[in-house]
Amino acid sequence: FDFDRADLRADGRAALDQNAQLLNEFTSAVVEIQGHCDERGTVEYNLSLGEKRARSAMDYLVGLGIAANRISIISYGKERPAVMGGDESAWSKNRRCEFRVISQ
């Protein structure tokens, strides 16, 4: 995701297309989409932005035909960075969604 944005970029849509293929292959799988942000901004703001990012990913998958009841979302805001650091290289890696399989 770009800074302060929740809309999907082309690379994000491509990754979600691959996830949709897997979800279509494993039709009983249920996933959780976790929204994350970089360290800038307040805790409250980043929790909201992380939720919007996770919802964007979910909405995209639902648009591809994945049943909404197979997907849940949660936001971790800036609390679980993938990379430590205070520069754009780290921040760009922390603005993300991660998938976790809940059940198969």
N, C-alpha and C positions, 0 to 999 in steps of 0.2 A: 504494500500500500504506500501511497505517497504520504508525505507529512500532512497531518491534520485532515486526512481524507478517509472515506469508507467505501468509495466507489472502486470497482474492480479494474485493474489494469489488464492489458492483454496477457501478460505472463501469468497473472492470477487466474484468469479465465482458462488458460491452457492447462494449468495444474488442476483446476476443478473439473475440466473435461476428463482428465485421466482418473480422478477420483470417482466421477460419475460412471465411467466404464467399469471400475472395480465394484461399485455398488450395484450396477446392473448384473454383474457376474455373480456376486454373492448377495442374493436377493433377501436373505434373512438378516444381514448385517445392519446394526443400528450404530450410528456414530454421534459423537459430540464434537461440535466445532468450537474451538477455544479462540477467542479474540484477544490479541495482544497489541500493545502500543510501546513506543519508545518512552524514555524517562522524562520527557518534557511535558509540562502541564500538571495540573492537580490530580490527585488520586481520583476524585469524583469525575472530573472531565474524562480522564483516560478509561475509567470503567465504562462510561457511556459510549465513548468512541470504540472501545473494544467490542462492545455489544453490537454496535452498528456494523462493524466489520464482519463479525460472525454472522449476523443476519443477512448481509449482502451475499456472503458465500452460500448460506442456506437457500436464499431466494433464487440464486443462480442455479443451484442443483435442482430445486423444485421445478424451475422453468425447463430443465432438461428431462423432467419426468420422474425424478426421484420422489417418493412419497414423503411428505412433510413429517409424518409420524415416525419416520426412521432417523430423524435428525433432531438433536437438541443443541442449544447454544449456551455458552457461558462466556463471560468476560473476566479476564485477569488484569486488564488495564496494563499498568507498567510494573506489576508486582513480580512477574516471572520472565525477566529478560533472557533471551537466547544467547546474547553476547554482551559482555560487560564493556563499557567504554563510553566516552562522552563526545563522540564525533559521528559524522554522517555514516561512516562505514558500519559502525555498531548500530546506530539508530535504525538504519534501513533494514537490518536483519531482525530487529525487534518489532517492527511494524508488520504483523503477520497474523495468519490463522493457522492453527494446528488442528489435526483431526485425531480423535481417539476412538477406537472401536469399543463400544459399550457392550455389545453382545453380537453373537454370530448365529 
